[in-house]
């Protein structure tokens, strides 16, 4: 039996603002939207490449977004998304220019940015994401 990961969901407070952020920061495009006003929510599915893993953004009329607890932050186990850029140094500079880099770990060779709702996003170079495949 084989499974394919198809999407990851996060809750956002402003759907349009989040769509704009993920479009600018990661080149994601909306491929599907669902609106259910009678149920108080809207969804947007974003992709980087057609048929790839999707990010599902959910906006609820009467719900706040998840905020990590102090123990998660202190332990470094913050729930997060992760992206792998083609060029790590270029992406780091691009995100610094956007003013969204919130943590750099030179020791681990990764950095984090935050989206408009303070969701953490890890940026991982390909040699760290797939060390058995990439040595650069």
C-alpha positions as CSV (number, residue, x, y, z in Angstrom):
1,X,0.0,0.0,0.0
2,X,1.3,3.4,-1.0
3,X,0.2,6.8,0.3
4,X,0.8,10.3,-1.2
5,X,0.8,13.4,1.0
6,X,-1.7,15.8,-0.7
7,X,-2.0,18.9,1.6
8,X,-1.2,20.5,4.9
9,X,-3.8,22.8,6.6
10,X,-3.3,25.9,8.7
11,X,-5.8,28.3,10.0
12,X,-5.4,32.0,9.1
13,X,-7.0,35.2,10.3
14,X,-7.1,37.0,6.9
15,X,-7.3,34.7,3.9
16,X,-6.5,37.4,1.3
17,X,-3.4,38.6,3.2
18,X,-2.2,35.0,3.6
19,X,-2.7,34.2,0.0
20,X,-0.7,37.3,-0.9
21,X,2.1,36.4,1.6
22,X,2.5,32.8,0.3
23,X,2.4,34.0,-3.2
24,X,5.2,36.5,-2.7
25,X,7.4,34.6,-0.3
26,X,7.2,31.1,-1.9
27,X,5.6,31.6,-5.4
28,X,2.4,29.7,-4.4
29,X,-0.7,30.1,-6.5
30,X,-4.4,29.4,-5.6
31,X,-5.6,26.3,-7.4
32,X,-9.0,25.9,-5.6
33,X,-11.2,27.9,-3.3
34,X,-14.2,26.8,-1.3
35,X,-16.6,29.2,0.4
36,X,-19.3,28.0,2.9
37,X,-20.8,31.1,4.4
38,X,-23.6,29.1,6.0
39,X,-20.9,27.2,7.9
40,X,-18.7,30.2,8.6
41,X,-15.5,29.3,6.7
42,X,-13.5,29.8,3.5
43,X,-10.7,27.6,2.2
44,X,-7.9,28.3,-0.4
45,X,-5.6,25.6,-1.7
46,X,-2.2,26.8,-2.9
47,X,0.5,25.0,-4.9
48,X,4.0,25.7,-6.0
49,X,3.9,23.2,-8.8
50,X,0.9,21.6,-10.5
51,X,-0.1,18.4,-8.8
52,X,2.3,19.0,-5.9
53,X,1.7,19.0,-2.2
54,X,-0.9,21.7,-1.4
55,X,-1.1,24.2,1.4
56,X,-4.7,24.5,2.6
57,X,-5.5,27.9,4.2
58,X,-8.6,27.9,6.3
59,X,-10.4,31.1,7.6
60,X,-13.1,30.6,10.2
61,X,-15.6,33.4,10.9
62,X,-15.4,32.8,14.7
63,X,-12.1,31.2,15.4
64,X,-8.6,32.3,16.4
65,X,-5.5,30.7,15.0
66,X,-3.3,28.2,16.9
67,X,-0.5,29.8,18.9
68,X,2.4,27.5,20.1
69,X,2.8,27.2,23.8
70,X,5.8,28.3,25.8
71,X,7.0,24.7,26.1
72,X,7.0,24.3,22.3
73,X,8.9,27.5,21.7
74,X,11.4,26.8,24.5
75,X,12.0,23.2,23.3
76,X,12.4,24.3,19.7
77,X,9.5,22.1,18.6
78,X,7.3,24.8,17.1
79,X,4.7,23.3,14.7
80,X,5.9,24.5,11.3
81,X,5.9,24.1,7.6
82,X,9.1,23.6,5.7
83,X,10.2,24.6,2.2
84,X,13.3,23.7,0.3
85,X,14.6,26.5,-2.1
86,X,16.6,25.9,-5.2
87,X,19.2,28.4,-3.9
88,X,19.4,28.7,-0.1
89,X,21.5,31.9,0.0
90,X,19.3,33.7,-2.5
91,X,16.1,32.7,-0.6
92,X,17.7,33.9,2.7
93,X,18.5,37.3,1.2
94,X,15.1,37.5,-0.4
95,X,13.3,36.8,2.9
96,X,15.6,39.2,4.8
97,X,14.7,41.9,2.2
98,X,11.0,41.1,2.9
99,X,11.7,41.5,6.6
100,X,10.2,38.1,7.6
101,X,13.2,36.1,8.9
102,X,12.6,35.5,12.6
103,X,15.4,33.0,13.4
104,X,18.6,31.9,11.7
105,X,20.5,28.8,12.9
106,X,23.9,28.8,11.3
107,X,24.8,25.7,13.3
108,X,21.9,23.8,11.8
109,X,22.1,25.5,8.5
110,X,18.4,26.5,8.3
111,X,16.4,29.6,9.0
112,X,12.8,30.4,9.9
113,X,10.3,33.0,8.7
114,X,6.9,33.8,10.1
115,X,3.7,34.3,8.1
116,X,1.2,37.1,8.9
117,X,-0.4,34.8,11.6
118,X,3.0,34.0,13.2
119,X,3.1,30.4,11.8
120,X,6.7,29.4,11.6
121,X,8.1,28.3,8.3
122,X,11.5,26.5,8.1
123,X,13.7,27.0,5.1
124,X,16.0,24.0,4.6
125,X,18.7,23.7,2.0
126,X,18.5,20.6,-0.1
127,X,21.6,19.0,1.4
128,X,20.0,19.2,4.8
129,X,16.6,18.1,3.6
130,X,18.0,15.1,1.7
131,X,21.5,14.5,2.9
132,X,21.7,11.0,1.4
133,X,21.0,12.5,-2.1
134,X,22.6,16.0,-2.1
135,X,26.1,16.7,-0.8
136,X,26.4,20.4,-1.8
